[in-house]
């Protein structure tokens, strides 16, 4: 285009030269290469300072263009309203853009842009929206410059200088976004490492705990099965013991009844012994009477012999009879004495027997009472044993249920171990 061949007016060059003392281009070494690539020099800062007042007049249109498109996106409008107000943000953007035309590209200038970019990252404004909206600002600025009264050559110089600053602006913003993304990536990588290490450690501990738990569950399961088997055996033994105890109760009851019969027989025998003792005493009394009669008969026989002797020959027959009577009386007396002795001996023995039978009866009665107590004790033992048997049976059932539960827990532990292996594989990929 031929307007590129036109030269700038002396007044424009003079104004540019007049801004030399007001510009500063002092950036970190890390930005030197970027400035070289876009060709940004101090003279460009002098050029943009020349149109600073014009930019200030154009600022409302530029700011409106920036936010006009943003607020049409519901999520961005919500973002703006959530963190500030539209008017406040417009004021901040106006100062930010006007600073670009101050001609002071220093570390403070760079940091101010980085803070803005950092704030955009914090509130969640993606760089695509910022760059797109900033393009709207550039479009308004370029239209304003193109429609100004500046000669074409000067407009081109202004457009180039402003374009370099807008390019630097976007580079700074993009660098900040990239730095933030790198930090987030590093944070994510660090978090992934921590998570991976934590998962690895946790899964190793989980695997060890699962293995130990599985072994413990197996041991508990083995003990539970042993307890179940033992309780089953005890239950069987107790059932047999209950049966034996019940049989013992029956036997003891039968023996008790026999002892009661013995007591009754002893009681009757004691009565009979007492009757025999009484009869022996009666025999002894009769023997005493026989002895008395024998003594009197002997005395009468003696008197008869005396009277027969006095009678002489006529009393000889009476003498013989008297002698026979005396002899018979003597024999009766001896028999009565023997009978009395035997009766006394029988009486003594009957007393001994009666005493012993009384002792035996007392012992039998005591034994019967004790056997009745044994019967009651056996009954209580049988009842208690039966109750214990039921409890043992319930315990056996509960133990089997516990064994089943432990088996389920063991399977869960195995599943946890498998999950731990899967987690280790996942951790290895982090």
C-alpha positions as CSV (number, residue, x, y, z in Angstrom):
1,X,0.0,0.0,0.0
2,X,1.3,3.4,-0.9
3,X,0.5,5.0,2.4
4,X,3.4,3.1,3.9
5,X,5.7,5.2,1.8
6,X,4.6,8.4,3.5
7,X,6.9,9.9,6.1
8,X,5.8,11.0,9.5
9,X,5.2,14.7,10.1
10,X,7.9,16.6,11.9
11,X,5.5,17.5,14.7
12,X,4.7,13.8,15.4
13,X,8.4,12.8,15.5
14,X,9.0,15.8,17.8
15,X,6.3,14.6,20.1
16,X,7.8,11.2,20.1
17,X,11.2,12.6,20.9
18,X,9.6,14.7,23.7
19,X,8.4,11.5,25.4
20,X,11.9,10.0,25.6
21,X,12.5,11.2,29.1
22,X,9.2,9.7,30.3
23,X,9.6,6.1,29.2
24,X,11.3,3.3,30.9
25,X,11.9,-0.2,29.4
26,X,13.5,-2.3,32.1
27,X,12.3,-5.9,32.3
28,X,13.8,-9.1,33.7
29,X,16.4,-10.9,31.6
30,X,13.9,-13.7,31.1
31,X,11.7,-11.3,29.0
32,X,14.5,-9.9,26.8
33,X,14.2,-12.6,24.1
34,X,10.4,-12.1,24.0
35,X,10.8,-8.3,23.5
36,X,13.3,-8.9,20.8
37,X,11.0,-11.3,19.0
38,X,8.1,-8.9,18.9
39,X,10.4,-5.9,18.3
40,X,9.3,-3.9,21.3
41,X,11.7,-1.0,21.9
42,X,11.7,2.2,24.0
43,X,10.6,4.2,20.9
44,X,7.4,2.2,20.9
45,X,6.7,3.3,24.4
46,X,7.3,6.9,23.4
47,X,4.8,6.5,20.5
48,X,2.0,5.1,22.7
49,X,2.5,7.9,25.2
50,X,1.7,10.3,22.4
51,X,-1.8,8.9,22.1
52,X,-2.4,8.4,25.8
53,X,-5.0,11.2,26.1
54,X,-6.8,9.8,23.0
55,X,-6.9,6.3,24.6
56,X,-8.3,7.9,27.8
57,X,-11.2,9.3,25.7
58,X,-11.7,6.0,24.0
59,X,-11.5,4.0,27.2
60,X,-15.3,3.6,27.9
61,X,-15.9,2.0,24.5
62,X,-12.9,-0.3,25.0
63,X,-14.0,-1.4,28.5
64,X,-17.6,-1.9,27.3
65,X,-16.4,-4.0,24.5
66,X,-14.4,-6.2,26.9
67,X,-17.3,-6.9,29.2
68,X,-20.1,-6.8,26.6
69,X,-19.3,-10.3,25.4
70,X,-18.3,-11.7,28.8
71,X,-21.6,-10.9,30.5
72,X,-23.5,-12.7,27.6
73,X,-22.1,-16.0,28.9
74,X,-24.2,-17.0,31.9
75,X,-21.3,-18.8,33.7
76,X,-19.0,-15.8,33.2
77,X,-21.7,-13.3,34.3
78,X,-22.2,-15.4,37.5
79,X,-18.5,-15.4,38.0
80,X,-18.3,-11.7,37.8
81,X,-21.3,-11.1,40.1
82,X,-19.9,-13.7,42.6
83,X,-16.5,-12.0,43.1
84,X,-17.2,-8.3,42.4
85,X,-19.5,-5.8,40.5
86,X,-19.4,-5.0,36.8
87,X,-18.8,-1.2,37.4
88,X,-15.9,-1.9,39.8
89,X,-14.3,-4.3,37.3
90,X,-14.7,-1.8,34.5
91,X,-12.8,0.8,36.6
92,X,-10.0,-1.7,37.3
93,X,-9.7,-2.6,33.6
94,X,-9.7,1.0,32.5
95,X,-6.7,1.8,34.8
96,X,-5.0,-1.4,33.7
97,X,-5.3,-0.6,30.0
98,X,-4.3,3.1,30.5
99,X,-1.2,1.9,32.3
100,X,-0.1,0.2,29.1
101,X,0.2,3.7,27.5
102,X,2.2,5.2,30.4
103,X,5.5,4.1,28.7
104,X,6.7,2.4,32.0
105,X,7.4,-1.2,31.2
106,X,9.2,-2.2,34.4
107,X,9.1,-5.0,36.9
108,X,6.2,-3.3,38.6
109,X,4.4,-3.2,35.3
110,X,5.0,-7.0,34.7
111,X,4.0,-7.8,38.3
112,X,0.8,-5.9,38.0
113,X,-0.2,-7.9,34.9
114,X,0.8,-11.1,36.6
115,X,-1.4,-10.3,39.6
116,X,-4.3,-9.6,37.3
117,X,-3.7,-12.9,35.5
118,X,-3.3,-14.7,38.9
119,X,-6.6,-13.3,40.1
120,X,-8.3,-14.5,36.9
121,X,-6.9,-18.0,37.5
122,X,-8.1,-17.9,41.1
123,X,-11.7,-17.0,40.2
124,X,-11.8,-19.5,37.4
125,X,-11.7,-17.1,34.4
126,X,-10.1,-19.3,31.7
127,X,-7.5,-17.7,29.4
128,X,-9.6,-18.3,26.3
129,X,-12.2,-15.9,27.6
130,X,-9.6,-13.3,28.6
131,X,-7.8,-13.4,25.3
132,X,-11.1,-13.3,23.3
133,X,-12.4,-10.3,25.4
134,X,-9.0,-8.5,25.1
135,X,-9.2,-9.0,21.3
136,X,-12.5,-7.0,21.5
137,X,-10.5,-4.2,23.2
138,X,-7.9,-4.3,20.5
139,X,-10.6,-4.2,17.8
140,X,-12.1,-1.0,19.3
141,X,-8.6,0.6,19.8
142,X,-7.6,-0.2,16.2
143,X,-10.8,1.2,14.9
144,X,-10.4,4.3,16.9
145,X,-6.8,4.7,15.7
146,X,-7.8,4.0,12.1
147,X,-10.5,6.6,12.3
148,X,-8.4,9.3,13.9
149,X,-6.9,12.4,12.3
150,X,-3.4,11.1,12.4
151,X,-1.7,10.7,9.0
152,X,-1.7,7.1,7.7
153,X,2.1,6.7,8.3
154,X,1.7,7.8,11.9
155,X,-1.4,5.6,12.4
156,X,0.6,2.6,11.2
157,X,3.4,3.4,13.6
158,X,0.9,3.9,16.4
159,X,-0.9,0.6,15.5
160,X,2.4,-1.3,15.4
161,X,3.6,0.1,18.8
162,X,0.2,-0.6,20.5
163,X,0.1,-4.0,18.9
164,X,3.4,-4.9,20.4
165,X,2.2,-3.8,23.9
166,X,-1.0,-5.8,23.4
167,X,1.1,-8.8,22.3
168,X,3.3,-8.4,25.4
169,X,0.2,-8.2,27.5
170,X,-1.1,-11.5,26.2
171,X,2.3,-13.1,26.6
172,X,2.4,-12.1,30.2
173,X,-1.1,-13.4,30.8
174,X,-0.4,-16.6,29.0
175,X,2.8,-17.1,30.8
176,X,1.0,-16.6,34.1
177,X,-1.7,-19.1,33.1
178,X,1.0,-21.5,32.0
179,X,3.0,-21.0,35.2
180,X,-0.2,-21.6,37.2
181,X,-1.0,-24.7,35.1
182,X,2.6,-25.9,35.7
183,X,2.2,-25.3,39.4
184,X,-1.1,-27.1,39.4
185,X,0.4,-29.9,37.4
186,X,3.3,-30.1,39.8
187,X,0.9,-30.0,42.7
188,X,-1.2,-32.7,41.1
189,X,1.9,-34.8,40.4
190,X,3.1,-34.3,44.0
191,X,-0.4,-35.1,45.2
192,X,-0.5,-38.2,43.0
193,X,2.9,-39.2,44.3
194,X,1.7,-38.7,47.9
195,X,-1.5,-40.5,47.1
196,X,0.4,-43.2,45.3
197,X,2.8,-43.5,48.2
198,X,-0.1,-43.4,50.7
199,X,-2.1,-45.9,48.7
200,X,1.0,-48.1,48.4
201,X,1.7,-47.9,52.1
202,X,-1.9,-48.3,53.0
203,X,-2.4,-51.2,50.7
204,X,0.7,-52.9,52.0
205,X,-0.5,-52.4,55.5
206,X,-4.0,-53.5,54.4
207,X,-2.6,-56.6,52.7
208,X,-0.6,-57.4,55.8
209,X,-3.5,-56.8,58.1
210,X,-5.8,-58.8,55.8
211,X,-3.3,-61.6,55.7
212,X,-3.0,-61.5,59.5
213,X,-6.8,-61.2,59.9
214,X,-7.3,-64.1,57.5
215,X,-4.8,-66.3,59.5
216,X,-6.5,-65.2,62.7
217,X,-9.9,-65.9,61.3
218,X,-8.7,-69.4,60.2
219,X,-7.4,-70.0,63.7
220,X,-10.6,-68.7,65.3
221,X,-12.6,-70.8,62.8
222,X,-10.6,-73.9,63.8
223,X,-11.1,-73.2,67.5
224,X,-14.8,-72.5,66.9
225,X,-15.2,-75.8,65.0
226,X,-13.2,-77.5,67.9
227,X,-15.5,-75.9,70.4
228,X,-18.5,-76.9,68.4
229,X,-17.3,-80.5,68.2
230,X,-16.5,-80.5,71.9
231,X,-19.8,-79.0,72.9
232,X,-21.5,-81.7,70.7
233,X,-19.6,-84.4,72.6
234,X,-20.4,-82.8,75.9
235,X,-24.0,-82.5,74.9
236,X,-24.1,-86.2,74.1
237,X,-22.3,-87.0,77.4
238,X,-24.7,-84.8,79.3
239,X,-27.7,-86.5,77.6
240,X,-26.3,-89.8,78.7
241,X,-25.6,-88.5,82.2
242,X,-29.2,-87.2,82.4
243,X,-30.4,-90.7,81.3
244,X,-28.1,-92.4,83.9
245,X,-29.1,-89.9,86.5
246,X,-32.8,-90.6,85.8
247,X,-32.1,-94.3,85.9
248,X,-30.2,-93.8,89.2
249,X,-33.2,-91.9,90.6
250,X,-35.4,-94.9,89.7
251,X,-33.0,-97.3,91.3
252,X,-32.6,-95.2,94.5
253,X,-36.4,-94.8,94.7
254,X,-36.8,-98.6,94.4
255,X,-34.1,-99.1,97.1
256,X,-35.8,-96.5,99.3
257,X,-39.1,-98.4,99.0
258,X,-37.3,-101.7,99.9
259,X,-35.8,-100.0,102.9
260,X,-39.2,-98.8,103.9
261,X,-40.4,-102.4,103.7
262,X,-37.4,-103.4,105.8
263,X,-38.2,-100.8,108.3
264,X,-41.8,-102.0,108.4
265,X,-40.6,-105.7,108.8
266,X,-38.1,-104.6,111.5
267,X,-40.9,-102.8,113.3
268,X,-43.1,-105.9,113.2
269,X,-40.2,-108.2,114.2
270,X,-39.4,-105.8,117.1
271,X,-43.0,-106.2,118.2
272,X,-42.7,-110.0,117.9
273,X,-39.4,-110.1,119.9
274,X,-41.1,-108.0,122.6
275,X,-44.0,-110.5,122.6
276,X,-41.5,-113.4,122.9
277,X,-39.7,-111.6,125.7
278,X,-43.0,-111.2,127.4
279,X,-43.8,-114.9,126.9
280,X,-40.3,-115.8,128.2
281,X,-41.0,-113.8,131.3
282,X,-44.4,-115.6,131.6
283,X,-42.6,-119.0,131.3
284,X,-40.2,-117.9,134.0
285,X,-43.0,-116.9,136.2
286,X,-44.7,-120.3,135.6
287,X,-41.4,-122.1,136.3
288,X,-41.2,-120.2,139.5
289,X,-44.7,-121.3,140.4
290,X,-43.7,-124.9,139.5
291,X,-40.7,-124.6,141.8
292,X,-42.9,-123.4,144.6
293,X,-45.3,-126.2,144.0
294,X,-42.4,-128.7,143.9
295,X,-41.1,-127.3,147.2
296,X,-44.5,-127.7,148.8
297,X,-45.0,-131.1,147.2
298,X,-41.6,-132.1,148.6
299,X,-42.6,-130.8,152.0
300,X,-45.9,-132.7,151.8
301,X,-44.0,-135.8,150.8
302,X,-41.7,-135.4,153.8
303,X,-44.6,-135.1,156.1
304,X,-46.3,-138.1,154.4
305,X,-43.1,-140.2,155.0
306,X,-43.0,-139.2,158.7
307,X,-46.7,-140.1,159.0
308,X,-46.1,-143.4,157.2
309,X,-43.2,-144.2,159.6
310,X,-45.4,-143.7,162.5
311,X,-48.0,-146.0,161.0
312,X,-45.5,-148.8,160.9
313,X,-46.2,-151.7,158.6
314,X,-49.4,-150.2,157.5
315,X,-47.8,-147.0,156.3
316,X,-45.1,-148.7,154.3
317,X,-47.0,-148.2,151.1
318,X,-47.4,-144.6,151.8
319,X,-43.7,-144.3,152.4
320,X,-43.0,-145.7,148.9
321,X,-45.5,-143.3,147.4
322,X,-44.2,-140.4,149.4
323,X,-40.6,-141.2,148.2
324,X,-41.8,-141.3,144.6
325,X,-43.7,-138.0,145.0
326,X,-40.6,-136.4,146.6
327,X,-38.5,-137.7,143.8
328,X,-41.0,-136.4,141.2
329,X,-41.1,-133.1,143.1
330,X,-37.3,-132.8,143.0
331,X,-37.2,-133.6,139.3
332,X,-40.0,-131.0,138.7
333,X,-38.1,-128.5,140.7
334,X,-34.9,-129.2,138.6
335,X,-36.9,-129.0,135.4
336,X,-38.6,-125.7,136.5
337,X,-35.2,-124.3,137.5
338,X,-33.8,-125.3,134.1
339,X,-36.8,-123.9,132.3
340,X,-36.4,-120.7,134.3
341,X,-32.8,-120.5,133.5
342,X,-33.5,-121.0,129.8
343,X,-36.3,-118.5,129.9
344,X,-34.0,-116.0,131.6
345,X,-31.4,-116.6,128.9
346,X,-34.0,-116.2,126.2
347,X,-35.1,-113.0,127.8
348,X,-31.6,-111.7,127.9
349,X,-31.0,-112.6,124.3
350,X,-34.3,-111.1,123.3
351,X,-33.3,-107.9,125.0
352,X,-30.0,-107.8,123.1
353,X,-31.8,-108.7,119.9
354,X,-34.4,-106.0,120.6
355,X,-31.7,-103.4,121.3
356,X,-29.9,-104.3,118.2
357,X,-33.0,-104.3,116.1
358,X,-33.8,-100.9,117.5
359,X,-30.4,-99.7,116.5
360,X,-30.8,-101.3,113.1
361,X,-34.2,-99.7,112.7
362,X,-32.8,-96.3,113.6
363,X,-30.0,-96.8,111.1
364,X,-32.4,-98.0,108.4
365,X,-34.7,-95.1,109.0
366,X,-31.8,-92.7,108.8
367,X,-30.6,-94.5,105.7
368,X,-34.0,-94.2,104.2
369,X,-34.1,-90.5,105.0
370,X,-30.7,-90.1,103.4
371,X,-31.7,-92.1,100.4
372,X,-34.8,-89.8,100.0
373,X,-32.4,-86.9,100.2
374,X,-30.3,-88.6,97.6
375,X,-33.4,-89.1,95.4
376,X,-34.1,-85.3,95.7
377,X,-30.5,-84.5,95.0
378,X,-30.5,-86.8,92.0
379,X,-33.6,-85.1,90.8
380,X,-32.1,-81.7,91.1
381,X,-28.9,-82.9,89.4
382,X,-31.0,-84.4,86.6
383,X,-32.9,-81.1,86.2
384,X,-29.7,-79.1,86.3
385,X,-27.9,-81.5,83.9
386,X,-30.8,-81.3,81.6
387,X,-30.7,-77.5,81.7
388,X,-26.9,-77.5,81.1
389,X,-27.5,-80.0,78.2
390,X,-29.9,-77.5,76.6
391,X,-27.5,-74.6,77.2
392,X,-24.7,-76.7,75.7
393,X,-26.9,-77.5,72.7
394,X,-27.7,-73.8,72.3
395,X,-24.0,-73.0,72.7
396,X,-23.2,-75.6,70.0
397,X,-25.7,-74.0,67.7
398,X,-24.4,-70.5,68.4
399,X,-20.8,-71.7,67.9
400,X,-21.8,-73.1,64.5
401,X,-23.4,-69.8,63.7
402,X,-20.2,-68.0,64.8
403,X,-18.1,-70.4,62.7
404,X,-20.3,-69.5,59.7
405,X,-19.9,-65.8,60.4
406,X,-16.1,-66.2,60.8
407,X,-16.1,-68.0,57.5
408,X,-17.9,-65.1,55.9
409,X,-15.4,-62.6,57.6
410,X,-12.5,-64.7,56.3
411,X,-13.9,-64.4,52.8
412,X,-14.3,-60.7,53.2
413,X,-10.6,-60.5,54.4
414,X,-9.6,-62.4,51.3
415,X,-11.7,-60.0,49.2
416,X,-9.9,-57.1,51.0
417,X,-6.6,-58.6,50.2
418,X,-7.6,-58.8,46.5
419,X,-8.7,-55.2,46.6
420,X,-5.4,-54.3,48.2
421,X,-3.6,-55.9,45.3
422,X,-5.8,-54.0,42.9
423,X,-5.0,-50.8,44.8
424,X,-1.3,-51.5,44.6
425,X,-1.6,-51.8,40.8
426,X,-3.5,-48.5,40.7
427,X,-0.9,-46.9,43.0
428,X,1.8,-48.1,40.6
429,X,0.2,-46.2,37.7
430,X,0.0,-42.9,39.6
